[in-house]
Amino acid sequence: MDNVTLSGYVPGVIGRITELHATYYHEHWGFDVSFETQVARESAEFMRRFQKNTDGLWVASTAGRFAGAVAVDGRKARQEGARLRWFIVAPEYQGRGIGTLLLKEAVAFCRRAGHRRLYLWTFEGLDAARGLYEREGFRLCKEREVRQWGSRLKEQRFEMLL
């Protein structure tokens, strides 16, 4: 693995997370502008109400360049579980262990924070990410066909008990 550093919030990270999601999912899955606006709106709202004891954000950098990120939204942790969000690694850094590092950091945080369940929503076809989730202990618990972001998808919910 490259020399990777993890940090929390850094100025501009909401934009970088949004841009990477928008470009990657448009290029590879044909997602439309509604996806980008959803990521921008929801990630900005998450950062606005961020609580360090229940929420987490990890930004991976290598050689000073943004390589990926992941967040844990703990707002509804007691009722539904904490939610893993905006997990992404830039294509040029994929396959180098950065996703594993980010995911392990997020799960460890949830355990320290006392969250009892961690879940995420994704969709069928993201096989490398699914492999990471399953190796970390997530299990597929729900699937449903949806039409969103200009695409037809099989949405999947994965969760793990902590």
HUSUL-V647178 format. One record per helix or strand of 3 or more residues. SS is the DSSP state (alpha for helix, beta for strand). FROM is the first residue (numbers start at 1). TO is the last residue. If there is no record, write none. Layout:
ss = [SS:SS]
from = [FROM:FROM]
to = [TO:TO]
This chain:
ss = [beta:alpha:alpha:beta:beta:beta:alpha:alpha:beta:alpha:beta:beta]
from = [4:13:33:56:65:82:91:98:117:127:139:151]
to = [7:29:48:62:73:89:93:113:123:136:148:161]
